[in-house]
């Protein structure tokens, strides 16, 4: 018996990039959306200790709530939403996603126990699954190819800037009003932002979609064709492995930065907060001071690293596309010495200052990685490529990072005490950066030959 197959329809021509003013506005709105994406995702990190104490949780439960539960539903829903985004209105998908995750962030503040908080975090993850894959696809339509890494790096600045906002907002509001109010404040603006995106963001496909028939929609590349395209790209999988390991370090560490400094440098933080209060005439508590300090450090240094990574990748890729992988490989490897030093140095101020270096270097990979994934596939597969990449990054990075750091912390803490157990757990996972760098170097070997768009 012969099964007749039909090749996928020819890929539609990519739309012309937006004019510079329209592109600047659209990228600005998407950046703000991504800032709130990470604010709502990461605010839980500075709130980990008060949540732990209020609800009586262990470190592994903090890790599951902050990472694993979020990541599982993020990854499960990410690919089907991305497949829908290949042919649907991406702006509307993003707008609905913003409203959903914002509503569930508010519900986090109403949780009375671990199960309720876990369920609300699952809802946040489900909502956020509808944001980045269609956003990456839109950005590639908005932007000329030669500026792709810079544009995606600009969007990715939402990661450190959102983390900054989450740390500062969470810390200050938790000090003044408690951790529950912090969730309310974080979630509420997203409802308005969803409306702004729905009404003002351009969708380059929209004119064509009015004419699309059921038959033409059926001609969209199938998930089988999309995965076949990705399966043939060895560099995509090495890039994904490197990014997943880098994310495992980043998510695992940021979940416990607040707890690490409060446990290991508590007295130093109280003294530093008192000095700041005296000089500036403010009334920081230790959590508010730490949240503001970590937020500024992660936001400023992370944003600078992210932006620089995009520029370096675009410039190096003009000479050799392998630069998309070499830039993050070198930067990731260089994070190890300063991070280990930051974890082991005794003074609170010195430990915070040293942390700025690995935060800067550890953010360089965002733009190059996302740009390479978009360049390795045809335009009609870009949202799917982004979703698969994010599936791997979040399942390994966000799913395993926080809970792994928490489990190792609990195990070591049983003999070392909570403070030292967490310190050495952080150090152990910091060394994973060497494996990440190795994966990026492996991708560099085949990247040039496999880029198609």
C-alpha positions in Angstrom: 0.0 0.0 0.0 1.4 3.4 -1.0 0.8 6.4 1.2 0.7 9.6 -0.8 2.4 12.6 0.7 2.4 16.2 -0.2 5.3 18.6 0.4 4.5 21.6 2.5 3.4 24.7 0.7 6.1 27.2 -0.2 6.9 29.5 2.6 5.2 32.9 2.3 7.5 35.8 1.6 8.7 37.5 4.8 7.0 40.9 5.4 9.1 44.1 5.0 10.6 45.4 8.3 8.7 48.2 10.0 9.7 51.8 9.5 12.1 52.9 12.3 9.6 54.9 14.4 7.0 52.1 14.3 9.6 49.5 15.0 10.9 51.5 18.0 7.4 51.7 19.4 6.6 48.0 18.9 9.9 46.9 20.3 9.4 49.2 23.3 5.9 47.7 24.0 7.2 44.2 23.8 10.1 45.1 26.1 7.7 46.4 28.7 5.6 43.3 28.4 8.7 41.1 28.9 9.7 43.2 31.9 6.3 42.4 33.5 6.7 38.8 32.4 9.9 38.5 34.5 8.7 40.8 37.3 5.7 38.4 37.9 7.9 35.4 37.4 10.8 36.4 39.6 9.2 38.4 42.4 8.8 35.2 44.3 12.6 35.0 44.7 12.9 38.0 47.1 9.8 36.9 48.8 11.1 33.3 49.4 12.2 33.7 53.0 9.0 35.4 54.3 6.9 32.9 52.3 9.0 30.0 53.7 8.6 31.3 57.3 4.8 32.2 56.9 3.7 28.9 55.3 6.3 26.7 56.9 8.0 25.5 53.7 11.3 23.6 53.1 13.9 24.8 50.5 12.8 22.1 48.1 9.2 23.4 48.2 10.5 26.9 47.4 12.4 25.4 44.5 9.3 23.6 43.2 7.0 26.6 43.6 9.5 29.0 42.1 10.7 26.8 39.3 9.4 23.3 38.6 5.7 23.9 38.7 6.0 27.1 36.6 8.3 25.4 34.1 6.3 22.3 33.5 3.1 24.1 32.4 5.2 26.8 30.6 6.8 24.1 28.4 3.7 21.9 28.0 1.7 24.8 26.6 4.5 26.6 24.8 4.7 24.5 21.7 1.0 24.2 20.9 0.6 28.0 21.4 3.6 28.5 19.1 2.1 26.3 16.5 -1.1 28.3 16.6 1.0 31.5 16.4 2.6 30.4 13.1 -0.7 31.2 11.4 -2.7 33.3 13.8 -2.7 36.8 15.1 0.4 36.9 17.3 -0.5 40.3 18.9 -3.8 38.9 20.3 -2.1 35.8 21.6 0.4 37.9 23.5 -2.3 40.2 24.8 -4.4 37.3 26.2 -1.2 35.8 27.7 -0.4 39.0 29.6 -3.9 39.2 31.1 -3.8 35.5 32.2 -0.4 35.5 33.9 -1.2 38.9 35.6 -4.4 37.5 37.1 -2.7 34.4 38.4 0.1 36.6 39.9 -2.6 38.4 41.9 -4.0 35.0 43.0 -0.5 34.1 44.4 -1.1 36.7 47.1 -4.3 35.0 48.2 -2.7 31.6 48.7 -3.1 30.1 52.2 -0.9 27.0 51.8 1.7 25.4 49.6 -0.8 23.7 47.3 -2.7 26.9 46.6 0.5 28.8 46.0 1.7 26.0 43.7 -1.6 26.1 41.7 -1.4 29.9 41.3 2.3 29.6 40.1 1.2 27.0 37.6 -1.3 29.5 36.2 1.4 32.1 35.9 3.5 29.6 33.9 0.6 28.7 31.7 -0.1 32.4 30.9 3.6 33.2 30.2 3.9 30.4 27.7 2.0 32.5 25.2 4.4 35.5 25.3 7.9 34.9 24.0 7.5 32.5 21.0 5.1 34.8 19.1 7.1 37.8 20.3 10.3 36.4 18.8 8.4 35.8 15.6 7.1 39.3 15.5 10.5 40.9 16.2 12.0 39.0 13.3 9.2 40.4 11.1 9.7 43.9 12.5 13.5 44.0 12.2 16.1 43.8 9.4 18.1 40.6 9.5 21.4 42.4 10.2 19.9 43.9 13.4 18.2 40.7 14.6 20.4 39.8 17.5 20.4 43.4 18.8 16.6 43.5 18.6 16.2 40.2 20.3 18.8 41.3 22.9 16.7 44.5 23.5 13.6 42.4 24.1 15.7 40.0 26.3 16.6 43.0 28.5 13.2 42.3 30.0 14.8 39.5 31.9 17.2 41.5 34.0 15.0 44.6 34.1 12.0 42.5 35.2 14.1 40.8 37.8 15.2 44.2 39.0 11.6 45.4 39.3 10.6 42.1 41.0 13.4 42.4 43.6 12.8 46.1 44.3 9.0 46.0 44.3 8.9 42.7 46.2 11.5 43.7 48.8 10.1 47.2 49.6 6.5 46.2 49.6 7.2 43.0 51.6 9.0 45.1 54.3 6.1 47.7 54.4 3.0 45.6 53.8 3.9 41.9 53.6 4.6 39.4 50.8 0.9 39.0 49.8 0.5 42.7 48.9 3.6 42.5 46.8 1.9 39.9 44.5 -1.1 42.2 44.2 1.0 45.2 43.2 3.0 43.1 40.7 0.0 41.6 38.9 -2.4 44.5 38.6 -0.7 46.6 35.9 -0.5 43.7 33.5 -4.3 43.9 32.8 -3.8 47.4 31.4 -0.7 46.4 29.5 -2.6 43.6 27.8 -5.2 46.1 26.5 -2.5 48.5 25.2 -0.8 45.6 23.3 -4.1 44.4 21.8 -5.0 47.9 20.6 -1.7 49.3 19.4 0.9 46.6 18.4 1.1 46.0 14.7 0.6 42.5 13.3 2.3 42.4 9.8 0.2 39.3 8.8 -3.1 41.0 9.6 -4.0 42.1 6.1 -3.2 38.6 4.7 -5.2 37.0 7.5 -8.4 38.7 6.4 -8.1 36.8 3.1 -6.9 33.5 4.5 -9.2 30.6 3.7 -9.5 27.3 5.6 -7.5 25.7 2.8 -4.6 28.2 3.0 -4.5 27.8 6.8 -4.2 24.1 6.3 -1.1 24.6 4.2 0.8 25.9 7.2 3.8 23.7 7.9 2.9 20.8 10.2 4.5 20.1 13.5 6.2 17.1 11.9 7.7 19.2 9.2 8.8 21.8 11.7 10.5 19.2 13.9 12.1 17.6 10.9 13.6 20.9 10.0 14.9 21.4 13.6 16.1 17.8 13.9 18.5 18.3 11.0 20.3 21.2 12.7 23.0 19.9 15.1 23.9 23.5 16.1 20.3 24.1 17.3 20.5 21.3 19.8 24.0 22.3 21.0 22.8 25.9 21.4 19.8 24.7 23.3 21.9 22.5 25.6 24.2 25.4 26.3 21.3 27.8 27.0 19.5 25.3 29.2 22.6 24.8 31.4 23.2 28.5 31.6 19.5 29.0 32.5 19.7 26.2 35.1 22.5 28.2 36.8 20.7 31.5 36.5 17.3 30.4 37.7 18.8 28.2 40.4 20.9 31.0 41.8 18.4 33.9 41.5 15.8 31.9 43.4 18.1 31.7 46.4 20.1 34.9 46.2 17.8 36.5 48.8 18.0 33.5 51.1 21.8 33.2 50.7 22.5 36.8 51.7 20.0 36.8 54.5 21.3 33.6 56.0 25.1 34.2 55.4 25.3 38.0 55.7 22.3 38.9 57.8 24.1 41.1 60.3 26.1 42.8 57.6 22.9 43.6 55.7 21.3 45.1 58.9 24.4 47.3 59.4 24.4 48.3 55.7 20.7 49.1 55.7 21.2 51.2 58.9 24.0 53.2 57.2 21.9 53.8 54.1 18.9 54.9 56.2 21.1 57.4 58.1 22.6 58.9 55.0 19.5 59.0 52.8 16.9 59.5 55.5 14.9 56.4 54.4 13.7 53.4 56.4 15.0 50.2 54.7 14.5 46.9 56.5 17.0 44.2 55.6 14.7 42.6 53.0 13.8 45.9 51.4 17.5 46.9 51.3 18.6 43.5 49.9 15.8 43.5 47.3 16.7 47.0 46.1 20.4 46.2 46.0 20.0 42.9 44.2 17.4 44.3 41.9 19.7 47.2 40.9 22.7 44.9 40.5 20.8 42.3 38.5 18.9 44.8 36.5 21.7 47.2 35.6 24.5 44.6 35.1 22.2 42.1 33.5 20.7 44.6 31.1 24.2 45.8 30.2 25.4 42.3 29.5 22.3 41.4 27.5 22.6 44.5 25.3 26.4 44.0 24.8 25.8 40.4 23.9 23.4 41.4 21.1 25.9 44.0 19.7 28.9 41.6 19.9 26.9 38.8 18.2 25.7 41.0 15.3 29.2 42.3 14.7 30.9 39.0 15.0 28.3 37.2 12.9 29.0 39.6 10.0 32.4 38.1 9.8 31.5 34.5 10.8 28.0 33.3 11.9 29.7 31.1 14.4 30.1 34.2 16.5 26.5 33.6 17.6 27.9 30.7 19.6 31.4 31.8 20.4 30.3 35.0 22.2 28.1 33.2 24.8 30.7 30.4 25.1 33.5 32.7 26.2 31.3 34.9 28.4 29.7 31.9 30.2 33.1 30.3 31.0 34.3 33.5 32.5 31.5 33.7 35.1 32.9 30.9 37.2 35.8 32.5 39.1 34.0 35.7 40.2 30.9 33.8 41.2 32.7 31.4 43.4 34.6 34.3 45.0 31.3 36.1 45.6 29.9 33.0 47.4 32.9 32.5 49.6 34.1 36.0 50.5 33.1 36.9 54.1 31.9 40.5 53.9 28.3 41.4 52.7 29.4 44.4 50.7 32.2 42.7 49.0 30.0 39.7 48.2 27.4 41.9 46.6 30.0 43.8 44.6 31.7 40.7 43.3 28.3 39.3 42.2 28.0 42.1 39.6 30.7 40.5 37.4 29.1 37.0 36.9 25.7 38.7 36.5 27.0 40.9 33.7 28.8 38.0 31.9 26.0 35.5 32.5 23.5 37.7 30.6 25.5 37.9 27.4 24.1 34.7 25.9 20.4 35.8 25.5 20.6 37.8 22.2 23.1 35.5 20.4 21.2 32.3 21.3 17.7 33.6 20.4 19.1 35.1 17.1 20.8 31.9 16.1 17.6 29.9 16.7 15.6 32.2 14.5 18.3 32.2 11.8 18.5 28.4 11.7 14.9 27.9 10.4 12.7 29.2 7.7 10.4 32.2 8.6 7.3 30.0 8.9 8.9 27.9 11.6 10.3 30.7 13.8 7.7 30.6 16.5 8.0 26.9 16.8 11.8 27.1 16.9 11.5 29.7 19.7 9.0 27.5 21.6 11.2 24.4 21.3 14.2 26.3 22.5 12.3 27.9 25.4 10.8 24.5 26.2 14.3 23.1 26.7 15.6 26.1 28.5 12.7 26.3 30.9 12.3 22.6 31.5 15.9 22.1 32.3 16.8 25.6 33.5 13.7 26.8 35.4 12.3 23.3 36.0 15.5 21.7 37.5 17.6 24.7 38.5 15.7 26.0 41.6 14.6 22.7 42.9 18.1 21.2 42.4 19.7 24.0 44.3 17.1 23.6 47.0 17.5 19.8 47.3 21.3 20.0 47.5 20.9 22.9 50.0 18.6 20.8 52.2 21.0 17.7 52.0 24.1 19.7 52.8 22.3 21.8 55.4 21.5 18.7 57.4 25.1 18.5 58.4 26.5 22.0 57.7 23.6 24.1 58.8 21.2 26.1 56.5 23.5 28.9 55.7 26.6 26.8 54.7 24.4 24.2 53.0 23.0 26.9 50.7 26.4 28.5 50.1 28.0 25.3 48.8 24.9 24.3 46.8 25.2 27.7 45.0 29.0 27.1 44.4 28.4 23.6 43.0 25.8 24.7 40.5 28.0 27.7 39.5 30.5 25.2 38.1 27.9 24.0 35.6 28.8 27.1 33.6 31.8 25.2 32.2 29.5 22.5 30.7 27.4 25.3 29.2 30.4 26.9 27.6 31.4 23.6 26.1 28.0 23.1 24.5 28.2 26.6 22.9 31.6 25.8 21.5 30.3 22.6 20.0 27.5 24.6 18.3 30.0 26.9 16.8 31.5 24.1 14.7 28.3 23.7 12.5 26.4 27.0 12.9 27.7 28.7 9.8 26.8 25.9 7.5 23.2 25.5 8.9 21.9 29.1 9.0 19.2 29.6 6.4 17.4 32.9 7.1 
